[in-house]
């Protein structure tokens, strides 16, 4: 399999459309977090296209996109939801009906199906997805990846805990970034109690900003029925929520969500 000269990434939904949801998370935010990590790891070999746009509703998979990407591959990122219909879990790749999967499609689908198992078909051929049809009409090398089911807790928790590893494996499917990374987080400075999962996220405290803050806000809302705004900014309400979570979890109340608090909050 030849390596892609450059990989172009489109994030599904956005521009007011959150996409599928589950466990306090929405699809648009999660795939943008994944795309950001892919760009960080891939450097100049990865181009994340305008994340403020909804590429489906705006019809941006067009001749202008073809002129920008040339013969390079494009991946559109999504997370699926069962919503009472279809598979309850798992990941897969969708390509245009009538097309044969290329080596990149096959490598990507092999990873996704093994990492997020549950689908009967790891590659599906679709004739009813607008962006696949648009890409085909303009000769764009295009595939859509459903990176797990956001409304399945196992898929969702595995995705959230291993975004860097998922990003590395997707890049590796396109020959970018060398060997796939093993999804094993480094050991945190504190050891969780027996039976708890280990999570190694940035510390969240008053004044923190970023995706790790959104992760705490969403996890707090899901675990304790809270109503925090998921806005990537740790203001007074998030500060108080950290202390409240620590009190409820029976751990040291220092209003700082570090490794021990993450482990208790997200652990099984």
N, C-alpha and C positions, 0 to 999 in steps of 0.2 A: 504494500500500500504506500503510495507516495504521500508525502506531507503537503498539507495545504500551504500555499504561500501566505495566505491571510484568511482568517475566519471572520465573517461578519455575523453579528448577533442582533436579533430583533426580540424584544420583550413583548409578550402578549398582553393585551388589554391596556389599562392605563387611560389617562385623560378623562378621569371620572368613572371609568369602568373597572371595578375591582376584580372582575373575573370570579372564579370559584372561591369558596371560603371553607374554613374548617378549623376548629380549635382556637378561634380568636385571630387567625391569620387570613390574609387574602392572597390570591394568586399573583396579582399584579406586583405587589410589594416583594413577595418571595422570589419571583423570577428576576426582578431587578437586582436583588441582593446577589443572586447567583451570577448574573451577567457582570456585575461589578467585580466579583472575585475572579471571574474568567479573564477580565481585562487586566486586573492586577497581576495575575500569574503569566498571562500570555504576552504582555507588553505590546510592542509594535506589531505583533502578528495577530492581534485581536482588535477588532473595531466594533464597539457597541453602538448601534445606531440610535438615534434620538429617542430617549426613554420617556420624554414628555408626550409623545404622540401615540395614538392608537392606530397602528399600521393597518389593521383590518378595516375599521370604520372610515379611515381617511383615504383608503385606496392607494397607499404609498408603495405597494409592490408593483412597480410599473417600469416603463422604459428608462426613467431617470435612475432608478435603483440599479438596473442592468448596466447602465453606463458607469456607475460608481464601483460596482463589485466585479464586473467583467466575468471571468470564468471561475472566480473564487467561490467557495461554498458559503451558503447562508443557513443559519439555524434559527428557528423561531421557538422560543422557550415558553412552556406552559406547565401548569400543574392541573391534573384532572380532578373531577369529583364524580362520585357515583350517582348521588341524588336519587337513590332508589332504582336506578336503571343501569345495567351494565356491570362490569367487573368492580369489585369492592376495593381492589388494591392493585398496585403494580404500575410499571412504566412501559412506554413503547414509543416507536418512531412512526410518523405518518408521512407518506410520500404520495405524489400524484398517481391516481389510477392509470394503469397502462405503462407506467415507468418501471424499470427494474432497479432495485437498490444498488447503489455503487458501493465501493469498498468503505467509504466513510459512513454511509448509512448502516452497513452491516456491523462495523466496529462499534458505532454508537449504540445500536440496538442490542448488541451482545452485552455491553456494559450495563445499560439501563435495565435490561431484563434480569440480569444476575443480581444487581444491587437492589432493585425494587421489584421482586418477583410477584407474579400473580396474574399476568395477562396470558391468554391463550396464544396470541400472536404478538411477537415482538416488533414486527413491521407490518403496518396496515397500508393498503392502497386506497386512497380516498378520492372521490370525484366531487364531493360536496363541500369542500373547504376552499373558500374564496382565494386565500393567499396562495395556496398550492396551485390553483387554476391560473391565477394571474402570473405567478412565477413561470409556469410552464409556457404560457403564451409569449413570454419575453425571453425564454431561454436561460432562466436563472437556475443555478444549481441550488435547490431549496429543499429543506425538510423541516418538519415540525416535531419537536420533542416534548412529550408529556413526561415530566420528571417526577413521577410518583403521583399518588392520590392525596390531595390536600385534606380531604375529609376522612382519611384513614389514619388513625393515630400512629401506627407503626411506621408507615411511610413518612408521615409528617415529622415525627420526632427524629427519624434517621436523617432526613434531609436537613432539618434545622441544626442538628448536632455535627453535621459533616459537610457543610457547604464547601470548604476548601478542597476536600477530597473529591466531592462530586464534580467541582469545576475542573480539577486536574484530570479526572478520568474522561470528561467530555473533550477537553483539549487533546488528550492523548489519542482519542479516536480519530482526530484529524491530523495526527502526527505532530502536534505542537506541545512543547514542554517536556519532551523526553518520556521516560517510563511513567506509567500511572502511579499516583501516590497511594499508599496504603491508608485507609481511613481510620488511623489510630491516633487519637489526640495525645499530646504529651501529658505526663503526669502533673497534676496540680500540686501546689505546695501543701495543701491540706488533704487529708484522706477522708472520704465520705464513709458513712457507716456501712456495714456489711449489707449487700444487696442493692445499694444505690448506684445509679449510673453516674459516670464522670463526665462533666461538661467543662470545657475550657474556653469560656468567652471572656471578653474584656469586662473589667469591673464597671458597674453602673453606680454612680453616686450623684448627688445634686450637682447640676451643671454639666453632666455628661451629655454628649450628643452623638448620634449615629445609629446604625442598624441594631447594635447590641442593646440600645435603650428600648427600641421598638420590640425586640424579642422579650425583654423583661416585662414591658407593659402588657403585651399580649398574653404571656404566660401567667402573669398575675391575674388578669381578667378571667382567664380560663379556669385557673385553679381555685380562685376565691370569689368568683362572681363579681369582680370589680368593674368599674366603668372608666378606667383610665383612657385618655386619648392616646392612640398609638401614633405618636408624632416625632419619634426619634429625639426628643428633648426631655431631659430629666429635670423638670421644674419642681415646685413645692409638693404637688400632688404625688408625683412619682417618688420623691424623697420620703414622704410619709408612708407610701405603699411599701417601700422596701422595709421600713421598720415594722409595719404591720405584718408583712409576710414572715419576717424573722420571728416575730412573737408567735404567730400561728404555727410556725414550723418548729418552735422550741429550740432555736439556736441564738447565738449572741446577737443582740440588737445593736448594731453599730451604723445602721442606715447606709451600708455599703454592700452592694451585691457582688461579692467576689466568688472564688471557686467553691467555698463551702455553701454559700447561699444558693448558687446556681445548682449544685448537686442535689440539695434538698428540694428546691423548687421544681426542677425538671426530672429528678430521678424517679425511678419506678419503685 
